[in-house]
């Protein structure tokens, strides 16, 4: 039974195990490139073709984005690391579709011995006559590979997901793709770079001396909620709550005025002044 045409827009094309997106700090997808290990070639995602020879990668990228500069030695690093040659390595058998290259929507006929694809029987017969390939042919789906000579290779589309069968969540994909440059929870706590930010909290109220040299991770146990397994958690929480209730009333009655009085806050200067005032009353 003849194969039916397909619509390439129906399929969700994602990188597979043969696709290299990043290698040792070089994020190829940033420059619109990937490496396919089956073809042993760099593929441009913009035009969907292998870049040949690989030494032409910088010039090819420039044609798409003139303002984009590749790191020095970029192409040499890829050539050496992945043994890239002047032409693609055409697969000898049927492979999974190559990410970055479009699917051909019409079924093609393939020479069974060498797996080369042709649009119709006439092209296949000419090939088999010229190179003396015998052994028949079969129908299949393919991709056109633009090497030094164009060739259609056969691919197995049965493992491709159809978009109708997949719940797309671009927001989650975007978030998963963001790699934090640093983990702030592990950085040592220090005074703000702008001295006007929280300097009163850190310095005048004396908190910096208590947390200095620690990270947020280090202080997690001190600030996390108590659990049922904590022997004295509820008792300590109750004592802290009673202390805060009592001390704020005392602050508002005896120490502060204005906004600080309303929020039940106090500074070391005010405490010192109150202490001196109390001593004067005693004497």
Phi, psi and omega in degrees: 000128182298146177286148179269150173298153178243167173248118182297337180288346182281345189254143176269113183261115180235153177300142178245191184292342179272357184257130178254117179261331184211142179215116175047054176090348178264109178270098186296323183297339176299329182258013179073031183232153167218163174246132174256122184285338176290312180279340187054057183208155174273130181249132176275122181286342181286314183252352176072033180227153170294147178263114183229139347291164183296342176292347181269009182304310182301316180294323180294314179298320180299327180294329179274316181226098187294334184273357185269122178252128177279152177300151180300133179075015184303307184291324179296322178298316181292320180300314182288321186287326184244010176054049181286137180248183182289344179225165178283158173264103183289133179292147181273339181235191179282133181233170173291153180304142183275123181295135179099349179242135185291149172281145172276127188283330179273138174298149178237166175259139185237138175289119185297318181294319186248353174068021174279142184255150180220153183292325182215175183294330181298314179296321179296316182295322177297318179298311184294331177286320184287316186258004177058044173274124177231148181139007173093191183209170178207164178269151177189180177256151187216179173226142179270121181255120181269080174270207175298331170230137180295139177213143175259123179254153181272137180231152179263111184266002185293338181269356179285140177275137173276143183301330181290341181262000185238133176274112184277134179223076184302327180297315179295320178299317181297315181294321179293333181279350180275119178258114181302136181287335178205154178260102185295337180293340182259357179280145180292135180289134177214174182296149177300147178297325176269112187298342180279346181272112174060014182298327178296316180297317184283319190256303184296323179271359171078015184284332185299327181291335181279329185253352183303137178085357180250157173257172177298324177298320180297326185268004185302315182299328182286335186248354182284160179289150178287151178248172180295337182280344180290125187295320186239017184301309183293325178294315179295321179296318180295319179295319179296320180295318179294322179297314181296320178299314183289315187291326180292322176298320181293319178299312183293329181280329193236339192245296194268175175213166178068216185296319180300324178293320182296323182265004177065040181247163182209149177250161179300325180297317180294320178298317180297316180297319180295322179296316179296319180297318180296320178298320181294326180290325180291318184281000000 
